[in-house]
Amino acid sequence: MHDETFDRAQRLIQRLRTRTAQVTRRDVIRAAFAFSAATIAMSLAPRSVRAADGWVLPRFTGYPFTLGVASGYPRADGISLWTRLAPEPLQPDGGMVPDMIHIEWQVASDEQFTHIVRKGGVRAVPELAHSAHVDVRGLEPGRWYWYRFICGDEVSPVGRTRTAEAPGSKLDKLRFAVASCQHYEQAYFAAHRHLANEGLDLMFFVGDYIYESNWGDNLVRRHVGGEANTLDRYRVRHAQYKSDPDLQASHAAMPWAFTWDDHEVENDYAADQSENLDPSFLLRRAGAYQAFFEHMPMPLTMRPKANEMRIYDTLDYGEFARFYLVDNRQYRDPQACSDPYKGGGSNEVTEKECPVVMEPSRSMIGLPQEQWLDGAMANSRAQWNVIAQETIFSRFGTLRDGEMTRWTDGWDGYPATRERVLASIATHQLRNPLILGGDIHAAVVADVHSNPDKPESPVLAAEFCGTSLASQGWSETQFNPRLPQNPHVKYGNTTKRGYLAFEISKHGCDARLRALDNEKRHDSGITTIASFRVEDGKPGVEKV
């Protein structure tokens, strides 16, 4: 049955590749569905890999844990662990034999592993690039653990992770960071070395973890191969990024949680529509989503199913903090008034030029996710409510012919969705809402008003849109004139690469913009160039 499913998927895919027949949208959807179903079926199917004396173990061509280890999505009783066997990481198969491989995992209460508290085995299958995902349960809340993997005689690096607080527990403070946009070619990942040493409890990466394309000025290194647009190429691209020692150190230092933006798949894609209206785009997206799952410490519940990969979620730290992970890409309506030269993608328009941008039926996150987010806000008892999503939330247009523009790929392009999210915050009287973002390769810190078009309306939340970790920023001549035109913005900077570090306590939230001295150097130092404060119970943010 599994072979029949895979053969059917292969036939559909071959039709799309050859394009000898007319390709319909139905063909693409069927191919993407069959591709995903076949992959999952094969990954779960029993394979004859046991010898008489146990599991078949490969003779590795090199050290198999070249991509390091990672943990993510902390719960009060557990954590998700990840690694991938890849002795030759820049090969599509990682240099692995096409067999199911048994990997042991261990979680200890000390770095020396003298007290192992949980252990087990997991199978790594070629259909998932020999990645291993383990959802560990039965751990104590609010404490640090160490973990590692063992395959044959090979032992992985050791990672450190922390569980979340349990309901009813007391927490004095929580430290976390937000980062985004790390183009491998445009800068070194020195920021990750500093993140690993920040003493953080949790890390949020909010999009553009990889870049599918090659571009930029004064490049410091190069991607392997051309544009990533197939499963094999996405696997190699992820492996190249994961091979960076500073990124590995950052992953090993603390648990992470993720949302994605566009470059994990393709620039400016919107749900099932590509920037260039490619009829086979859903097949490309299926490969990109699978490769993303294969390389991230995500829970097994987030594994791609059919033609969807649900990544929106909440993380709770007792009644102290609730984090909302929002997916702005997978379910959105196409951008209004797209680039006329490409057919799809973003544009910058005024309401007069593009009245459809104001249509209330248009959604940036899809109605089911909107309903989920409203429900999660409604039942929150947390003192701090932190929304982690991909891009700038506040208005950030510029004057053109007496009217403010709207960038159609961001929240300005989906004002009705933003209005509904703000209505949920107000209706449910959400305590201390903070909105995190990235995407625009610039730092923007702002007050979020109940009506973003009316700066005199009440302030509901504070926004922290982080600069890019490695990707090139705007020119100052494009960016700086927008600051006085958007009076709700308290701070803006497009010249520096880095991240935002936070500490929340029962009294308030302190945020620091951490900026590299020179992102083109491996050994770059880092400096806090701006600090901000949000007081408990007082919406809005102040620069300090």
C-alpha positions as CSV (number, residue, x, y, z in Angstrom):
1,M,0.0,0.0,0.0
2,H,2.8,2.4,0.9
3,D,4.6,1.6,-2.4
4,E,1.4,2.3,-4.3
5,T,0.9,5.6,-2.6
6,F,4.5,6.6,-3.3
7,D,4.2,5.5,-7.0
8,R,1.1,7.5,-7.4
9,A,2.8,10.6,-6.0
10,Q,5.9,10.0,-8.2
11,R,3.7,9.8,-11.3
12,L,1.9,13.1,-10.5
13,I,5.2,14.8,-9.7
14,Q,6.8,13.6,-12.9
15,R,3.8,15.1,-14.8
16,L,4.5,18.4,-13.3
17,R,8.3,18.2,-13.9
18,T,7.9,17.3,-17.6
19,R,5.0,19.6,-18.2
20,T,4.2,17.6,-21.3
21,A,0.5,17.8,-20.4
22,Q,-1.5,20.8,-19.4
23,V,-0.9,21.4,-15.6
24,T,-4.0,22.3,-13.7
25,R,-4.3,23.6,-10.1
26,R,-6.0,20.3,-9.2
27,D,-2.9,18.4,-10.5
28,V,-0.7,20.5,-8.2
29,I,-2.9,20.0,-5.1
30,R,-3.1,16.2,-5.8
31,A,0.6,16.0,-6.3
32,A,1.4,17.9,-3.1
33,F,-1.1,15.8,-1.1
34,A,0.2,12.5,-2.5
35,F,3.8,13.6,-2.0
36,S,3.2,14.4,1.7
37,A,1.0,11.3,2.3
38,A,3.6,9.0,0.7
39,T,6.4,10.5,2.8
40,I,4.5,10.1,6.0
41,A,3.3,6.6,5.2
42,M,6.8,5.5,4.3
43,S,8.2,7.0,7.5
44,L,5.8,5.1,9.6
45,A,5.9,1.8,7.7
46,P,7.8,-1.1,9.2
47,R,11.2,-1.7,7.5
48,S,13.3,-4.8,7.6
49,V,16.3,-3.3,9.3
50,R,16.8,-5.7,12.3
51,A,19.6,-8.2,12.1
52,A,19.5,-11.3,14.2
53,D,21.4,-9.6,17.0
54,G,19.4,-6.2,16.9
55,W,19.3,-3.0,14.9
56,V,21.3,-2.5,11.8
57,L,23.9,0.2,12.4
58,P,25.7,2.0,9.6
59,R,29.4,2.4,9.3
60,F,29.5,6.2,9.1
61,T,31.7,7.9,6.6
62,G,32.3,10.6,9.2
63,Y,31.0,12.0,12.4
64,P,27.2,11.7,12.1
65,F,26.1,14.6,14.4
66,T,27.6,17.3,12.3
67,L,24.4,19.5,12.6
68,G,24.5,19.5,16.4
69,V,21.5,19.1,18.7
70,A,18.5,21.3,19.6
71,S,15.5,21.5,21.9
72,G,12.3,23.4,21.7
73,Y,8.7,24.1,22.7
74,P,9.1,23.8,26.5
75,R,6.2,22.4,28.5
76,A,5.9,22.1,32.3
77,D,6.5,18.4,32.1
78,G,8.7,18.1,29.0
79,I,10.5,19.3,25.9
80,S,11.0,18.4,22.3
81,L,14.5,17.2,21.3
82,W,16.1,17.1,17.8
83,T,19.1,15.9,15.9
84,R,19.9,14.6,12.4
85,L,22.4,12.0,11.3
86,A,24.4,13.6,8.5
87,P,28.1,12.6,8.2
88,E,28.1,14.4,4.8
89,P,25.7,17.3,5.5
90,L,25.9,19.0,2.1
91,Q,24.7,15.9,0.3
92,P,21.0,15.6,-0.1
93,D,21.0,12.3,1.7
94,G,23.4,13.5,4.3
95,G,25.8,10.7,3.4
96,M,23.5,8.2,5.0
97,V,22.5,4.7,3.9
98,P,18.8,4.3,2.9
99,D,18.0,2.4,6.1
100,M,16.1,3.1,9.3
101,I,18.7,3.8,12.0
102,H,18.2,3.4,15.8
103,I,19.3,6.3,17.9
104,E,19.4,6.4,21.7
105,W,18.6,9.6,23.6
106,Q,19.3,10.6,27.2
107,V,18.1,13.5,29.5
108,A,20.0,14.1,32.7
109,S,19.7,16.5,35.6
110,D,23.5,17.3,35.4
111,E,25.9,18.1,32.6
112,Q,28.1,15.0,33.4
113,F,25.1,12.7,32.9
114,T,25.6,11.0,36.3
115,H,21.8,11.3,36.9
116,I,19.9,10.2,33.8
117,V,16.2,10.9,34.4
118,R,14.8,9.9,31.1
119,K,16.1,7.8,28.2
120,G,14.8,5.9,25.2
121,G,15.2,5.1,21.5
122,V,14.0,6.7,18.3
123,R,14.2,5.6,14.7
124,A,15.6,7.9,12.1
125,V,14.3,7.1,8.6
126,P,15.6,8.2,5.2
127,E,12.2,9.6,4.3
128,L,12.7,12.3,6.9
129,A,16.4,12.8,6.2
130,H,17.4,10.6,9.2
131,S,16.2,13.4,11.5
132,A,15.2,12.4,15.0
133,H,12.3,14.1,16.9
134,V,11.7,13.1,20.5
135,D,8.9,14.5,22.7
136,V,10.2,13.9,26.2
137,R,7.6,13.9,29.1
138,G,7.8,13.2,32.8
139,L,10.3,16.0,33.6
140,E,10.0,18.4,36.5
141,P,8.7,22.0,35.8
142,G,10.9,25.1,35.7
143,R,14.4,23.5,35.8
144,W,17.4,23.0,33.5
145,Y,18.3,19.6,32.0
146,W,21.0,18.3,29.7
147,Y,20.5,16.0,26.8
148,R,22.4,14.0,24.1
149,F,22.0,11.3,21.4
150,I,24.0,8.1,20.9
151,C,24.2,6.1,17.7
152,G,26.4,3.1,17.8
153,D,29.8,4.3,19.1
154,E,29.1,7.9,18.3
155,V,27.9,10.5,20.8
156,S,26.4,13.8,20.0
157,P,27.3,17.2,21.5
158,V,25.4,17.9,24.7
159,G,22.6,20.4,24.7
160,R,21.0,22.3,27.6
161,T,17.3,22.9,27.9
162,R,14.7,24.1,30.4
163,T,11.1,23.2,31.1
164,A,8.4,25.7,31.6
165,E,6.8,26.5,34.9
166,A,3.7,24.6,36.0
167,P,0.3,26.2,36.7
168,G,0.2,27.8,40.1
169,S,4.0,28.1,40.4
170,K,5.7,31.4,41.3
171,L,8.2,32.9,38.8
172,D,10.2,36.0,39.5
173,K,11.5,36.6,36.1
174,L,11.9,35.1,32.6
175,R,14.6,35.9,30.1
176,F,14.1,35.4,26.3
177,A,15.2,36.8,23.0
178,V,13.7,37.3,19.5
179,A,15.7,37.1,16.3
180,S,14.9,36.8,12.6
181,C,16.3,37.0,9.1
182,Q,19.7,35.3,8.9
183,H,21.0,35.3,5.3
184,Y,24.0,33.0,5.4
185,E,25.8,34.8,2.6
186,Q,25.4,38.4,3.9
187,A,27.0,38.1,7.3
188,Y,28.5,35.7,9.8
189,F,26.4,34.3,12.6
190,A,28.4,36.0,15.4
191,A,25.1,37.1,17.0
192,H,24.3,33.5,17.8
193,R,27.6,33.1,19.7
194,H,26.4,36.0,21.9
195,L,22.9,34.6,22.2
196,A,24.4,31.4,23.5
197,N,26.1,33.4,26.3
198,E,23.1,35.7,27.3
199,G,21.8,33.3,29.9
200,L,18.4,33.1,28.3
201,D,15.6,30.7,29.3
202,L,14.0,30.7,25.8
203,M,14.6,31.8,22.3
204,F,12.1,32.8,19.6
205,F,13.0,32.8,15.9
206,V,10.3,34.6,14.0
207,G,11.1,34.0,10.3
208,D,13.6,33.7,7.5
209,Y,15.7,31.1,9.2
210,I,17.1,30.2,5.8
211,Y,17.0,32.1,2.5
212,E,16.1,30.1,-0.6
213,S,17.8,32.6,-2.9
214,N,21.3,34.1,-3.4
215,W,21.6,37.9,-3.3
216,G,23.2,40.8,-1.6
217,D,26.4,42.9,-1.6
218,N,29.8,42.3,0.0
219,L,29.0,38.6,0.6
220,V,31.2,36.9,3.3
221,R,30.4,33.3,2.1
222,R,28.3,31.5,-0.4
223,H,25.3,29.2,-0.5
224,V,25.9,25.7,-1.9
225,G,24.0,25.4,-5.2
226,G,21.5,27.7,-6.8
227,E,18.0,28.6,-5.5
228,A,16.4,26.1,-3.2
229,N,13.2,24.9,-4.8
230,T,13.1,21.1,-4.3
231,L,13.1,18.9,-1.2
232,D,16.7,17.9,-1.8
233,R,17.8,21.5,-2.2
234,Y,16.0,22.7,0.9
235,R,17.6,19.9,2.8
236,V,21.1,21.0,1.7
237,R,20.3,24.7,2.5
238,H,19.1,23.9,6.0
239,A,22.1,21.6,6.6
240,Q,24.5,24.4,5.4
241,Y,23.0,26.8,7.9
242,K,22.9,24.2,10.7
243,S,26.6,23.5,10.0
244,D,27.5,27.0,11.4
245,P,29.2,26.5,14.8
246,D,27.7,29.7,16.3
247,L,24.2,28.7,15.3
248,Q,24.8,25.2,16.8
249,A,25.9,26.8,20.0
250,S,22.8,29.0,20.2
251,H,20.6,25.9,19.7
252,A,22.5,23.9,22.3
253,A,22.3,26.6,24.9
254,M,18.5,26.9,25.4
255,P,15.1,25.8,24.0
256,W,13.7,27.5,20.9
257,A,10.3,28.1,19.4
258,F,9.6,29.1,15.9
259,T,7.4,30.7,13.4
260,W,8.3,31.2,9.8
261,D,8.1,34.0,7.2
262,D,8.5,33.7,3.4
263,H,12.1,32.8,2.6
264,E,11.8,29.3,4.2
265,V,9.9,28.7,1.0
266,E,9.9,31.6,-1.5
267,N,9.9,35.4,-1.4
268,D,6.5,36.9,-0.8
269,Y,4.5,33.7,-1.2
270,A,0.9,33.8,0.1
271,A,-0.7,30.5,1.2
272,D,-0.8,28.5,-2.0
273,Q,0.2,31.3,-4.3
274,S,3.8,32.0,-5.4
275,E,5.2,35.4,-6.1
276,N,5.4,34.5,-9.8
277,L,2.1,32.5,-9.9
278,D,3.9,29.2,-10.6
279,P,1.3,26.5,-11.1
280,S,3.5,23.9,-9.4
281,F,4.1,26.0,-6.3
282,L,2.3,23.7,-3.8
283,L,4.7,20.9,-4.6
284,R,7.6,23.3,-3.9
285,R,6.0,24.4,-0.7
286,A,5.4,20.8,0.5
287,G,9.2,20.1,0.1
288,A,10.1,23.3,1.9
289,Y,7.7,22.5,4.8
290,Q,9.1,19.0,5.1
291,A,12.7,20.2,5.1
292,F,11.8,22.8,7.8
293,F,10.3,20.1,10.0
294,E,13.3,17.8,9.4
295,H,15.7,20.4,10.8
296,M,13.9,22.0,13.7
297,P,13.2,20.8,17.3
298,M,9.5,20.8,16.8
299,P,7.0,18.5,18.4
300,L,5.8,15.5,16.4
301,T,2.3,17.0,16.3
302,M,3.7,19.7,13.9
303,R,4.9,17.1,11.3
304,P,3.4,18.0,7.9
305,K,0.1,16.4,7.3
306,A,-1.4,16.2,3.7
307,N,-0.7,19.8,2.4
308,E,-0.6,21.6,5.8
309,M,1.9,22.0,8.6
310,R,0.3,23.6,11.6
311,I,2.8,25.6,13.6
312,Y,0.7,28.1,15.5
313,D,0.7,27.3,19.2
314,T,0.8,28.6,22.7
315,L,3.5,28.2,25.4
316,D,2.6,28.8,29.0
317,Y,4.9,29.6,31.9
318,G,2.4,29.1,34.7
319,E,0.3,32.2,35.2
320,F,3.3,34.3,34.6
321,A,3.6,34.4,30.8
322,R,1.7,33.1,27.8
323,F,3.4,33.1,24.4
324,Y,1.3,33.0,21.2
325,L,3.1,31.7,18.1
326,V,1.3,33.0,15.0
327,D,1.7,31.9,11.4
328,N,1.3,34.8,9.0
329,R,2.1,32.9,5.8
330,Q,0.4,29.6,5.4
331,Y,-3.3,30.7,5.5
332,R,-3.3,34.3,4.3
333,D,-5.2,35.8,1.4
334,P,-3.0,36.9,-1.5
335,Q,-1.5,40.3,-1.2
336,A,-3.8,43.1,-2.6
337,C,-2.8,44.8,-5.8
338,S,0.3,42.7,-6.3
339,D,3.4,43.7,-8.2
340,P,2.2,44.0,-11.8
341,Y,5.5,42.8,-13.2
342,K,5.4,39.5,-11.2
343,G,1.7,38.7,-10.9
344,G,1.9,38.1,-7.2
345,G,3.8,39.3,-4.1
346,S,4.0,42.6,-2.4
347,N,3.5,46.2,-3.4
348,E,3.3,49.6,-1.6
349,V,0.0,51.3,-2.3
350,T,-2.4,53.9,-1.0
351,E,-6.1,53.2,-0.2
352,K,-7.0,55.3,-3.2
353,E,-4.8,53.3,-5.5
354,C,-6.0,49.9,-4.0
355,P,-9.4,50.0,-2.3
356,V,-9.5,46.2,-2.0
357,V,-6.8,46.4,0.6
358,M,-9.4,47.5,3.1
359,E,-11.8,44.6,2.4
360,P,-12.9,43.2,5.8
361,S,-13.1,39.6,4.5
362,R,-9.3,39.5,3.7
363,S,-7.2,37.8,6.4
364,M,-3.5,37.6,7.0
365,I,-3.7,34.5,9.2
366,G,-6.9,32.8,8.1
367,L,-10.2,32.7,9.9
368,P,-9.5,29.4,11.8
369,Q,-6.3,30.8,13.2
370,E,-8.0,34.1,14.1
371,Q,-10.6,32.2,16.0
372,W,-7.9,30.1,17.8
373,L,-6.0,33.3,18.7
374,D,-9.1,35.0,20.1
375,G,-9.9,31.9,22.1
376,A,-6.3,31.6,23.5
377,M,-6.5,35.3,24.6
378,A,-9.9,34.8,26.1
379,N,-8.8,32.0,28.5
380,S,-5.4,33.5,29.3
381,R,-4.7,34.1,33.0
382,A,-1.1,35.2,32.4
383,Q,0.4,38.4,33.7
384,W,2.4,38.8,30.4
385,N,1.0,38.0,27.0
386,V,3.5,37.9,24.2
387,I,2.5,37.5,20.6
388,A,5.5,36.2,18.5
389,Q,4.8,36.7,14.7
390,E,6.8,37.5,11.6
391,T,6.6,41.1,10.7
392,I,6.0,44.7,11.7
393,F,2.5,45.0,13.3
394,S,2.2,48.8,13.5
395,R,1.5,51.3,10.8
396,F,4.7,52.1,8.9
397,G,3.8,53.8,5.7
398,T,5.1,56.9,4.1
399,L,3.3,60.0,2.7
400,R,2.6,59.9,-1.0
401,D,0.3,62.5,-2.6
402,G,-1.0,63.4,0.9
403,E,-1.9,59.8,1.8
404,M,-0.1,57.2,3.9
405,T,1.0,54.1,1.9
406,R,0.5,50.5,2.9
407,W,3.0,47.8,2.3
408,T,0.7,44.9,1.2
409,D,2.9,42.0,2.5
410,G,2.7,43.2,6.1
411,W,-0.1,44.0,8.6
412,D,-0.7,47.3,6.8
413,G,-1.9,45.2,3.9
414,Y,-4.4,43.3,6.0
415,P,-5.9,46.1,8.2
416,A,-9.1,44.2,8.9
417,T,-7.2,41.3,10.5
418,R,-5.1,43.7,12.6
419,E,-8.4,45.4,13.7
420,R,-9.8,42.0,14.8
421,V,-6.6,41.1,16.7
422,L,-6.7,44.4,18.5
423,A,-10.4,44.0,19.3
424,S,-9.6,40.6,20.9
425,I,-6.9,42.2,23.0
426,A,-9.3,44.9,24.2
427,T,-12.4,42.7,24.6
428,H,-10.5,40.2,26.7
429,Q,-8.6,42.9,28.6
430,L,-5.4,41.0,27.9
431,R,-2.8,41.8,30.6
432,N,0.5,43.4,29.4
433,P,0.4,42.5,25.7
434,L,3.7,42.6,23.9
435,I,4.0,42.0,20.1
436,L,7.2,40.7,18.7
437,G,8.2,40.7,15.0
438,G,11.0,40.8,12.5
439,D,11.1,40.6,8.7
440,I,11.9,44.2,7.8
441,H,15.6,44.1,8.6
442,A,15.3,47.1,10.9
443,A,14.4,47.6,14.6
444,V,11.2,49.4,15.2
445,V,9.8,49.9,18.8
446,A,6.3,51.4,19.0
447,D,3.1,51.9,20.9
448,V,0.2,49.9,19.4
449,H,-3.0,52.0,19.4
450,S,-6.5,50.6,19.3
451,N,-6.9,52.3,15.9
452,P,-3.5,52.3,14.2
453,D,-4.7,55.1,11.8
454,K,-5.5,57.4,14.7
455,P,-2.5,58.1,17.0
456,E,-4.8,59.8,19.5
457,S,-6.6,56.5,20.2
458,P,-5.8,54.5,23.3
459,V,-2.6,52.5,23.5
460,L,-3.3,48.8,23.8
461,A,0.2,47.1,23.5
462,A,3.9,47.6,23.0
463,E,5.6,46.4,19.8
464,F,9.2,45.2,19.4
465,C,10.1,44.5,15.8
466,G,13.6,43.2,15.8
467,T,16.3,44.0,13.3
468,S,17.8,41.2,11.2
469,L,20.4,38.9,12.7
470,A,22.4,38.8,9.5
471,S,20.5,40.1,6.5
472,Q,21.2,43.5,4.9
473,G,19.0,46.4,6.0
474,W,17.3,49.2,4.3
475,S,19.1,52.3,3.2
476,E,18.7,55.1,5.7
477,T,17.4,57.4,3.0
478,Q,14.4,55.0,2.6
479,F,13.9,54.2,6.2
480,N,14.6,57.4,8.3
481,P,11.9,59.7,6.6
482,R,9.2,57.2,7.8
483,L,10.0,57.7,11.5
484,P,8.5,61.2,12.0
485,Q,5.6,60.3,9.7
486,N,4.6,57.5,12.2
487,P,4.4,59.2,15.6
488,H,3.6,56.0,17.5
489,V,7.1,54.8,16.7
490,K,9.4,55.4,19.7
491,Y,12.7,54.1,18.0
492,G,13.9,53.0,14.7
493,N,17.3,51.7,13.4
494,T,18.1,50.0,10.1
495,T,21.9,50.1,10.1
496,K,22.6,47.4,12.8
497,R,22.3,43.6,12.8
498,G,21.5,41.7,16.0
499,Y,18.6,40.8,18.2
500,L,16.3,41.9,21.0
501,A,16.8,40.5,24.5
502,F,14.1,40.7,27.2
503,E,13.6,40.2,30.9
504,I,10.1,40.2,32.2
505,S,9.3,40.3,35.9
506,K,6.2,41.0,38.1
507,H,7.1,44.7,37.9
508,G,7.8,45.2,34.2
509,C,9.5,44.2,31.0
510,D,13.1,45.4,30.1
511,A,14.2,45.1,26.5
512,R,17.7,45.6,25.0
513,L,18.6,46.0,21.4
514,R,21.8,44.1,21.0
515,A,23.8,45.2,17.9
516,L,27.0,43.6,16.4
517,D,30.0,45.8,16.0
518,N,30.7,44.3,12.5
519,E,28.5,41.5,11.2
520,K,31.1,40.8,8.5
521,R,33.5,39.4,11.1
522,H,33.3,36.0,12.8
523,D,34.6,37.5,16.0
524,S,32.4,40.6,16.2
525,G,31.7,42.0,19.6
526,I,28.2,43.2,20.6
527,T,26.8,46.2,22.3
528,T,23.4,47.3,23.7
529,I,22.6,50.4,21.6
530,A,19.1,51.0,23.0
531,S,17.0,50.0,26.1
532,F,13.3,50.1,26.6
533,R,10.8,49.6,29.5
534,V,7.2,48.5,29.7
535,E,5.7,48.9,33.2
536,D,3.3,46.2,34.5
537,G,-0.3,47.3,33.9
538,K,0.7,50.3,31.7
539,P,0.3,49.7,28.0
540,G,3.0,51.1,25.8
541,V,6.8,51.4,25.8
542,E,9.3,54.0,26.8
543,K,12.9,54.3,25.7
544,V,15.2,54.5,28.7
